[in-house]
């Protein structure tokens, strides 16, 4: 399983982090050691660092965004290097958010039932009203206001690069 895990993480890094494509509202910039997203949201999405290069690259990225007057986040995954990248970022002034979980579904296995309970309907988000419902559910569930991202997502919906569904109990998004 370990080699499968390494292979999956390598594919994830390549497809989702290193080779990300610009979309409405975001620009992808690649430096020698990092991939950054600039626009509606700003982040370092991927970095290739080691113990000798990490602190200098962290300082360079802070300087880059500071000169633009922009806040940004640094996405850190457990397999990122150096192994203490999260601690180095904290020493540089970053505040860690709650950990997130990377999940995948083996499509060769049996798929879960797509049918929700009878009292719940699933609707694909296709417009601003659906995104508002999605944001409201996210805020209730996680205490985070996601509505600032709706403009970006509305531009991306027709591209097919994001797909959202909202579950409704009657008319109420849940």
Secondary structure, DSSP 8 states (H G I E B T S, - for coil): -HHHHHHHHHHHIIIIIIS----TTEEEEE-SSEEEEEESS-EEEEE---TTTHHHHHHHHHHHHHHTT---EE---TT-SSTTHHHHHHHTT-------------TTS--------TTEEEEE--SHHHHHHHHHHHHHHHS---GGGHHHHHHHHTTTS---EEEEETTEE-
